Amino acid sequence: MIKTKNEYVNREISWLHFNARVLQESADKKVPLIDRLRFLGIFSNNLDEFFKVRYATVKRIVDAGKTGKSVLGGERAKDLLEEITKIVIAQQARSLEIFNSIEEELKSENIFIIDENELSESQAEFIRDYFFKKVNQELMTIILNDLTEFPLLKDTAAYLAVKIVMTNSEQVGTTGGNRYALIEIPKGIDRFIVLPKEGDKNYIIILDDLIRFCLDSVFTMFEFESITAHMIKITRDAELDIDNDLTKSFIQKISTSVEHRKISDPVRFVYDKQIDKDTLQFLKEKMNIVDTDSVIPGGRYHNRRDYMGFPSLGRNDLMYDKIEPLPVKGFGMEGSLLELIAQKDYMIYTPYHTFSYVTKFLREAALDPQVRSIKITVYRLANDSQIASALVNAVKNGKQVTVQIELQARFDEQANINYANQLQAEGVRLIFGVPGLKVHSKICLVEREEGDGIKRYGFVSTGNFNESTAKIYTDYTLFTAHEGILKEMNKVFDFFETNYKINKYKHLVVSPHYTKSKFIKLIDNEIANALVGKEAYVKIKMNSFTSYKMVDKLYEASRAGVKIQLIIRGVCCLIPGVEGMSENIEAISVVDKFLEHPRLFIFGNQGDPKVYISSADWMTRNLDFRVEVGCPIYDNDIKQELLDTFDISWKDNLKARIFSDKQDNAYRERDASEPEIRSQFELYYYYQNKLKS
């Protein structure tokens, strides 16, 4: 048996390994050049969220004087903070190497990212003009020397820490011969300024460098020998502290908590490693940086998440081709979707299929004179949401519309508060969920008067009802008129309002009451089959797998001889392939052009597979502290389609990384005789071929 430190991989460390896979995409020469830059942006954005949430959680354990071993997979919290910082410093260094390599490759494509020291005379003139017209009036500049309190720095905002070496001692203040200042990089201005093209050459300057070039214009009131500016950034704890004031509405409580987040404790301080030592020391003293904060030396530029919006410059050849979302055979957009769904179930798999089916379904329900009510859960909506528009349209047409909106959707709290206020003002009936539970389910129910009774239609999804993310997140959505499923969906909406009443379900798999026990029962069935020599297997596709109880259950199944295949995009606390523990478990992660987001569960069941889609990963929060909905697939054609799509993903030999006890993100090896399989591309071809059959 291979010896491992624990039976589990620590969740935080596994998350950092996942982000390393994102970083691998930015280094992959098979990825188009501009998209490689955008993967660097995704890597940076992920890291910001990691520190705001996961690192902050571990830091709170340390600050409370606890070890945290029981919840951290055997790791001591203090040791874990040190390990995280070490890994992140190495990853940041690697990201800088990759960026420098990409920058050189961009030059070969006549795209030049230049700084303030490389400007031609005409470019300098353009920059000065741009600065005074668009930037100067947006700058927030603070002189630090004589302030009694250090100013509150915004979470993940980028600042230039400015050191001014004075010539006039009377202007110095209390810090010897230097003055110090902070300039906040304005968010309302594009981070990348495209300079006038010169021949075939494209030039871009980053806003930070444009400001550096114009520093003398910012500090005209001082006489100085020299002036330098280096980037700094802090990350704050993103936990919401919700008060118990009974006089406040739930919206007011969440709004207050979101405001308080702005002044929460900092957990990470990143600085340009070229910064002068005296400037760094001045800042650390003023900011009261302590040992449990993660202090990370970085490069010249922070907030690399902005590279997600790097300008295309019209170079479509340096970006992934955009796919044209496909229709579903027999599921025509021109006629009535409700009439079609009444006859059989349909499945869409975005972004391979068009998300327009979802908005079309809601718009049809909004206009249909026989539709009486629409009920839907909302977790994250697009900025200009067609979903919200369709729901308002339904109200204006006399439908009863009920929206369960999750105000605690992390980092979308303010957006959801705004939507809640907007929908309520239009007459939509809002439900704010269940005390102590987040509502993460993705369900919609339409009730239509037909004949002497009510006919139900609905859909259940693995992803958010968000037309923006549907272009880049892969998710399943099942449209059905199955009376058993939809009656139980109604029970879920009843639970939102009558929390003390726990319903029973024959079809749906609902958290927090039944998801864990249902899947354990399904695994036990496979164990029983394996023990008597029958074929037994489990195939699972999820975002993250952190529930130790479910990990242990799969270890038990593996020891019984159940063959287990896992496709886990992100965190995976299970260690596959360990003799005597998990030798019958294989696990891969696919990171590619689209973000793999569906939750799919397949159980062999003696040759008659049981197949489920769900909104829930196997994480403690999803199983025990959220309202999640999983749905069985009864239509044989759709069931086969899901089996096919899993197998296509499983056979990936270009973008699949292997989970192992080494945790090294090794790519799956491909035999030279095997064809190359890039699953996301193969899935599109699969659906193209289904249209032809």
Secondary structure as GFF3:
##gff-version 3
##sequence-region A 1 693
A	DSSP	alpha_helix	11	27	.	.	.	ID=ss1
A	DSSP	alpha_helix	33	50	.	.	.	ID=ss2
A	DSSP	pi_helix	51	55	.	.	.	ID=ss3
A	DSSP	alpha_helix	56	63	.	.	.	ID=ss4
A	DSSP	alpha_helix	77	108	.	.	.	ID=ss5
A	DSSP	beta_strand	111	114	.	.	.	ID=ss6
A	DSSP	alpha_helix	121	130	.	.	.	ID=ss7
A	DSSP	pi_helix	131	135	.	.	.	ID=ss8
A	DSSP	three_ten_helix	136	138	.	.	.	ID=ss9
A	DSSP	beta_strand	140	143	.	.	.	ID=ss10
A	DSSP	beta_strand	158	166	.	.	.	ID=ss11
A	DSSP	three_ten_helix	169	171	.	.	.	ID=ss12
A	DSSP	beta_strand	178	184	.	.	.	ID=ss13
A	DSSP	beta_strand	192	198	.	.	.	ID=ss14
A	DSSP	beta_strand	201	206	.	.	.	ID=ss15
A	DSSP	alpha_helix	207	213	.	.	.	ID=ss16
A	DSSP	alpha_helix	215	218	.	.	.	ID=ss17
A	DSSP	beta_strand	224	236	.	.	.	ID=ss18
A	DSSP	alpha_helix	250	261	.	.	.	ID=ss19
A	DSSP	beta_strand	266	272	.	.	.	ID=ss20
A	DSSP	alpha_helix	277	287	.	.	.	ID=ss21
A	DSSP	beta_strand	294	298	.	.	.	ID=ss22
A	DSSP	three_ten_helix	304	309	.	.	.	ID=ss23
A	DSSP	three_ten_helix	316	318	.	.	.	ID=ss24
A	DSSP	alpha_helix	337	343	.	.	.	ID=ss25
A	DSSP	beta_strand	346	350	.	.	.	ID=ss26
A	DSSP	alpha_helix	356	367	.	.	.	ID=ss27
A	DSSP	beta_strand	371	378	.	.	.	ID=ss28
A	DSSP	alpha_helix	386	396	.	.	.	ID=ss29
A	DSSP	beta_strand	400	405	.	.	.	ID=ss30
A	DSSP	alpha_helix	413	425	.	.	.	ID=ss31
A	DSSP	beta_strand	429	431	.	.	.	ID=ss32
A	DSSP	beta_strand	438	439	.	.	.	ID=ss33
A	DSSP	beta_strand	443	450	.	.	.	ID=ss34
A	DSSP	beta_strand	453	461	.	.	.	ID=ss35
A	DSSP	three_ten_helix	469	471	.	.	.	ID=ss36
A	DSSP	beta_strand	473	480	.	.	.	ID=ss37
A	DSSP	alpha_helix	483	497	.	.	.	ID=ss38
A	DSSP	beta_strand	509	510	.	.	.	ID=ss39
A	DSSP	alpha_helix	515	531	.	.	.	ID=ss40
A	DSSP	beta_strand	537	542	.	.	.	ID=ss41
A	DSSP	alpha_helix	548	560	.	.	.	ID=ss42
A	DSSP	beta_strand	563	568	.	.	.	ID=ss43
A	DSSP	beta_strand	585	590	.	.	.	ID=ss44
A	DSSP	beta_strand	595	596	.	.	.	ID=ss45
A	DSSP	beta_strand	599	603	.	.	.	ID=ss46
A	DSSP	three_ten_helix	605	607	.	.	.	ID=ss47
A	DSSP	beta_strand	610	614	.	.	.	ID=ss48
A	DSSP	alpha_helix	620	624	.	.	.	ID=ss49
A	DSSP	beta_strand	626	627	.	.	.	ID=ss50
A	DSSP	beta_strand	629	632	.	.	.	ID=ss51
A	DSSP	alpha_helix	636	650	.	.	.	ID=ss52
A	DSSP	beta_strand	656	658	.	.	.	ID=ss53
A	DSSP	alpha_helix	679	692	.	.	.	ID=ss54
###
